[in-house]
Amino acid sequence: TKNIVQASANVVRITNLQQGDIYKRFDESSYSKDTKYGVVKAIYNDGDKTYVEAVEYKKSYRDLEASIYVMRGDNDVSIFPATLEEIEEEFSSA
C-alpha cells in the first residue's frame, strides 16, 4: 500500500469589496513574479461596468514602489485578504 498526500485548499470568492479593503496579489505577468499589496481606493459602477481602483505597493530592492492598479469587472483577478500586520512585516525593511 502507498500513502498519498493530497494538498487541499479553501477557495473563497470575494464578492464584496469596499473602499479601504487591503489585499495581496501575485503578479505573474512580471519577470520577477512580484507580490503586491493593495488598498482599495474607489469602486466605480455605472450600472453596466464595474471598476476597482487601488493603490498597490511592492518591495523593490531597498525601496517601496507604489502604483495605481485598476481591476475591470469583466477580467478575472485573483486577490487574497491581507492584514496590516502582514504588510508591516513585509515592508519593515524597505
C-alpha positions, 0 to 999 in steps of 0.5 A, spaced: 500 500 500 502 507 498 500 513 502 498 519 498 498 526 500 493 530 497 494 538 498 487 541 499 485 548 499 479 553 501 477 557 495 473 563 497 470 568 492 470 575 494 464 578 492 464 584 496 469 589 496 469 596 499 473 602 499 479 601 504 479 593 503 487 591 503 489 585 499 495 581 496 496 579 489 501 575 485 503 578 479 505 573 474 505 577 468 512 580 471 519 577 470 520 577 477 513 574 479 512 580 484 507 580 490 503 586 491 499 589 496 493 593 495 488 598 498 482 599 495 481 606 493 474 607 489 469 602 486 466 605 480 459 602 477 455 605 472 450 600 472 453 596 466 461 596 468 464 595 474 471 598 476 476 597 482 481 602 483 487 601 488 493 603 490 498 597 490 505 597 493 511 592 492 518 591 495 523 593 490 530 592 492 531 597 498 525 601 496 517 601 496 514 602 489 507 604 489 502 604 483 495 605 481 492 598 479 485 598 476 481 591 476 475 591 470 469 587 472 469 583 466 477 580 467 478 575 472 483 577 478 485 573 483 486 577 490 487 574 497 485 578 504 491 581 507 492 584 514 496 590 516 500 586 520 502 582 514 504 588 510 508 591 516 512 585 516 513 585 509 515 592 508 519 593 515 525 593 511 524 597 505 
